[in-house]
Amino acid sequence: SHSVNIIPHFISKDNLILKDSIGLSVKSLKQIPKDILGQKRDSITSMGAYHYWNRQHDAYPEQFVNLLNGYPKGDSVPIKIVIVNNGLNPLTSLSIHCKINELELPVYQWTGNLIQFASDTITLTTITSYSDIYNIKVFTSLPNGVGDIYPDLDTIVANIYSCDSILNGYYTIGAGGDFANLTIALEKAVACGIGQHLYFALMDTQYVHENLFTNFSTNTSNTLLTITNYDNNKAVILSETAPVVLLQNIENVMFKNIIFGNGTKDVVIRFEGNCSNITFDSCEFLGNVKTINRRAKTIEYTGSDIDKTLIKNITFSNNLINGGYYNLYFTYAQQSAQNMSDSNGITIIGNRFTNAYYSAIYSDYYIQDVVHIYNKENNIQTWE
C-alpha cells in the first residue's frame, strides 16, 4: 500500500533529481523534514531522496551528442550537447560553460525559447584530436538570468581519447609510466582497440572505482589483456568500497602477481553478469579475517536460475585467498543444467585458502560438476 508501480522521470541516468512528481506525491513525514540536499519538504512531498518542487527557472545539460570514446589523431571532433528547460517559465537565456583539460572556454551565451521539458542541441566548439586524452566538462548557470539553486547538479563530464594505433604490447601504469592510472589505461584500450597481447604493469598501488571492470572485452578469445606487476614489485589494487573489484560482464583478462585488498573489506572480488576466460595466477586476495558475517565472501558469484547469466572458463591458480566467512563462494555459476559442461568449467588448483570462518570453498546449484578442484594441489587451512 506504500509503493507505486511507475518509472520516475529523472533528469538523467547519472542525475536522480526528479523532472516531475507525477504519481510520486505523498504526505510528508515529520521525522524527515528535509530531502537529501537539505531542501525543506512541503506538506505534500515526493517519494525518494529528493523533494520535487515546481522551479520557475531551471535548466541543465542532458547529454553529449554523438561523442565517441576514441578518435584517430587529426580528426575534428564537434562538442555538441543537449540542454533541457526544467523550469515552469519558458527558457530564453542560459550561460553554458565548457572546460577541456581544465582550460576554460569563453562562456557560450545561449538564447532561444523553450517551454518546460523542451530541449535544444548546441555545438559549443570543435577540437582537433591530437592530445592522448581530453577531459570535457560542461555545466550551465543563470537560466533566464536567475541564479541556479543547485548548480553542482547541472554538470556533465566525458573523456575522449586520441588514437594513432591499437594498444598492443607492454605498458606501465603509475607515476612516470605510460598511463597515470589503470582507469585511463582501460578506457583508452576500449576506445582505441586491443592487439593480440596487451600487458598493463602496475608500478604502484592503484585505487579503482566500482565500475572500472564493467563491460570489458578484447572482442576475441585470441586476444588477452594481462594485468600484472612491474619489476616484481608488490602491486596492490584497492577501493574505498566493497567489493574491491567488481567484474561485471568482462572476458579475456588475466590478473597475475597482483594483491587485491588490504584485509578490511568483506568482499574482495565479485563476479556479476556474464564473465568468461578470466584467470587469476599467483595473486593475493586479502579479505576480512575478523568477520563472522555470512555476507563476507572474499571471492563471490551469486547467480540465480532466472537471470540468464553465468560465468565460465574461470581459473584460480597458485593464489593466496584469505579471510571472509567464505574464502570462495559460487552459487548458480552455470545458471542452469543445460549450461553445465567441462568446457565451461571453473578450475581451482595450487591455491592456499586461509582464515575462512566457515568454509574455504562453497559451491551450490548447477556448479559442482564443472568445478575442477585439485585438492592435492590446494592448501586449505581452518580459521584460527
C-alpha positions, -999 to 999 in steps of 0.1 A, spaced: 0 0 0 30 23 3 45 15 -32 38 27 -67 44 9 -100 58 37 -122 92 47 -136 103 80 -122 113 108 -146 149 115 -136 170 143 -151 194 116 -164 208 82 -156 235 99 -136 213 126 -120 184 113 -100 168 147 -94 131 144 -104 118 161 -135 83 159 -121 65 142 -92 36 126 -112 25 96 -93 51 101 -66 34 126 -43 29 116 -7 23 133 27 55 144 44 68 126 75 77 148 104 107 126 110 121 135 76 116 173 73 143 178 46 155 159 15 190 147 7 200 182 -4 187 199 27 157 213 9 127 216 33 99 192 23 64 207 18 33 191 35 30 172 2 64 159 -9 79 133 -33 88 97 -27 125 91 -25 156 111 -15 147 143 -34 118 167 -28 104 179 -61 91 215 -63 80 235 -93 110 255 -102 103 288 -120 137 289 -137 158 258 -142 178 242 -170 205 216 -173 228 199 -199 213 165 -205 239 147 -226 267 149 -251 257 142 -287 274 115 -308 306 118 -287 327 87 -292 353 72 -268 382 74 -294 391 93 -325 420 90 -349 447 116 -344 439 147 -365 402 142 -366 379 172 -360 356 165 -330 325 187 -325 315 191 -289 277 190 -290 253 189 -261 216 188 -254 201 214 -230 167 210 -214 143 235 -198 133 221 -164 115 253 -152 79 263 -154 87 295 -173 99 294 -209 137 294 -211 150 323 -231 187 326 -220 213 304 -204 251 305 -198 269 274 -208 305 268 -195 329 243 -211 363 232 -198 386 210 -219 416 196 -199 410 223 -173 412 251 -200 380 271 -197 365 283 -230 346 316 -233 311 312 -219 285 303 -245 255 326 -242 225 307 -254 193 324 -263 160 310 -276 126 300 -264 120 266 -248 88 256 -230 91 233 -199 109 200 -208 117 211 -243 153 207 -255 178 222 -279 211 208 -294 241 232 -294 276 229 -308 299 245 -282 332 242 -301 352 218 -323 386 203 -312 412 185 -332 422 152 -318 459 153 -310 463 150 -273 461 115 -258 431 123 -236 406 151 -234 386 156 -203 355 176 -212 333 192 -185 302 212 -194 279 230 -169 252 256 -171 242 286 -150 219 316 -149 187 303 -165 168 334 -176 194 354 -157 184 338 -124 208 320 -101 205 282 -102 195 267 -68 217 236 -73 245 244 -98 265 213 -89 237 192 -104 239 208 -138 272 192 -150 281 165 -175 316 151 -180 332 129 -206 367 116 -216 377 110 -252 409 96 -265 431 103 -295 442 71 -311 471 66 -335 470 28 -332 456 0 -313 471 -9 -279 495 -38 -282 525 -49 -261 537 -37 -227 526 -5 -209 534 7 -175 508 21 -152 515 47 -125 535 78 -118 561 82 -146 546 54 -166 528 52 -199 494 58 -182 489 76 -149 464 51 -136 445 19 -146 413 38 -153 428 58 -181 446 28 -195 415 7 -196 394 35 -211 419 40 -239 421 3 -246 384 2 -251 384 34 -272 414 26 -294 413 -12 -296 434 -41 -283 461 -61 -300 467 -98 -296 489 -94 -265 484 -64 -242 501 -61 -208 494 -35 -182 522 -34 -155 513 -17 -123 541 4 -109 523 14 -76 491 10 -57 460 16 -78 428 28 -63 399 18 -86 363 28 -88 335 3 -87 327 2 -124 362 0 -137 359 -36 -149 324 -33 -164 315 -44 -199 351 -50 -209 362 -74 -236 391 -78 -260 364 -89 -285 380 -122 -294 393 -151 -273 425 -150 -293 434 -117 -276 442 -113 -239 447 -84 -215 472 -92 -187 473 -70 -157 504 -77 -137 531 -60 -116 561 -40 -126 596 -52 -119 584 -78 -94 570 -51 -70 540 -56 -48 513 -40 -69 481 -36 -49 446 -28 -61 424 -11 -35 390 5 -34 372 28 -9 341 5 -11 333 -32 -13 338 -51 -34 374 -41 -40 370 -52 -77 336 -57 -94 340 -79 -125 308 -73 -145 303 -87 -180 340 -90 -188 361 -115 -207 396 -124 -218 415 -110 -189 444 -124 -167 455 -110 -134 490 -121 -124 510 -113 -93 485 -87 -80 474 -81 -44 437 -73 -41 425 -56 -9 441 -50 24 421 -72 48 394 -46 56 366 -54 30 341 -82 33 341 -88 -5 373 -85 -25 362 -99 -59 326 -100 -71 315 -115 -104 283 -102 -119 266 -108 -152 284 -129 -179 321 -134 -173 344 -157 -192 380 -165 -199 394 -150 -167 425 -162 -149 440 -153 -116 475 -165 -112 499 -160 -82 477 -133 -67 467 -125 -31 431 -118 -21 431 -102 13 396 -104 28 383 -96 63 399 -121 87 379 -109 118 344 -113 104 316 -137 113 292 -121 88 277 -146 63 279 -119 36 316 -117 39 328 -137 8 363 -129 -2 356 -140 -38 319 -145 -48 295 -151 -76 258 -152 -66 236 -160 -95 201 -174 -99 182 -198 -122 163 -170 -138 187 -142 -146 202 -158 -177 238 -150 -168 267 -173 -160 304 -174 -155 327 -198 -174 363 -207 -181 375 -191 -148 408 -203 -134 424 -197 -99 459 -210 -98 487 -205 -72 469 -178 -53 465 -169 -16 428 -165 -7 425 -152 28 396 -142 51 359 -139 49 331 -161 61 338 -180 29 371 -178 10 355 -187 -23 317 -187 -28 299 -197 -60 262 -203 -65 243 -208 -98 276 -202 -116 263 -221 -147 227 -207 -143 210 -240 -154 217 -276 -160 218 -270 -198 249 -248 -195 269 -273 -174 299 -287 -193 336 -293 -188 343 -266 -213 325 -241 -191 345 -252 -161 359 -234 -131 394 -246 -123 409 -243 -88 445 -255 -85 476 -248 -64 459 -222 -41 463 -216 -4 430 -210 14 433 -194 49 413 -179 77 378 -186 64 354 -185 93 330 -212 79 342 -226 46 372 -223 23 351 -232 -9 314 -231 -11 296 -241 -43 260 -248 -50 233 -251 -77 245 -261 -112 282 -259 -105 295 -290 -87 302 -310 -119 321 -282 -136 342 -270 -107 376 -288 -111 392 -287 -76 425 -303 -75 426 -310 -37 461 -323 -36 473 -291 -51 454 -267 -28 464 -259 7 433 -254 29 436 -242 64 410 -237 91 401 -204 108 421 -198 139 
